[in-house]
């Protein structure tokens, strides 16, 4: 599956990198020699996630990208998270607390079959630092590891004026690594983006 995905991404990148032709008056010109990056197609945005309680999570995920055509967009993203979870016994006493920080990133791509709906794919790699505190007797265990993820899903994008838009998407980690921060759950993200 990983090799197939890598081949697909490489073939897509090569296809998108080919020079395109467009007409200017009566002459045909390649985009590689005349056309420059259009700032109005740049995408800057991201998402923010917050959850508090026995399970606390703060997630900041900025992204930057480019709307290659009406149908395709692609870019890079950064993932930064802090989390904490408490486990309690039947009497309500904390028996274990896990604290973790996650930092990573990757690339993303979107296909827009309709202007407001998109299919999203996002391979990423995250470095995780985990601190587990066990009570009675008190013991602290630290662990550091890296974990790959492949987030796939879809979303809805709504323009909110000018070049700004609001989006909501649902993703799922199809790799399901046992140490993934996205284990067996649907990932809901709400975000905003701004075209320059």
Secondary structure, 3 states (H helix, E strand, C coil): CHHHHHHHHHHHHHHHHCCCEEEECCEEEECCCCCCCCHHHEEEEEEEEEECCCEEEEEEEEEEEECCCCCEEEEEEEEEEEEEEEEECCCCCEEEEEEEEEEEEEEEEEEEEECCEEEEEEEEEEEEEEEEEECCCCEEEEEEEEEEEEEEEEEEEEECCCCEEEEEEEEEECCCCCCCCCCCCCEEEEEEEEEC
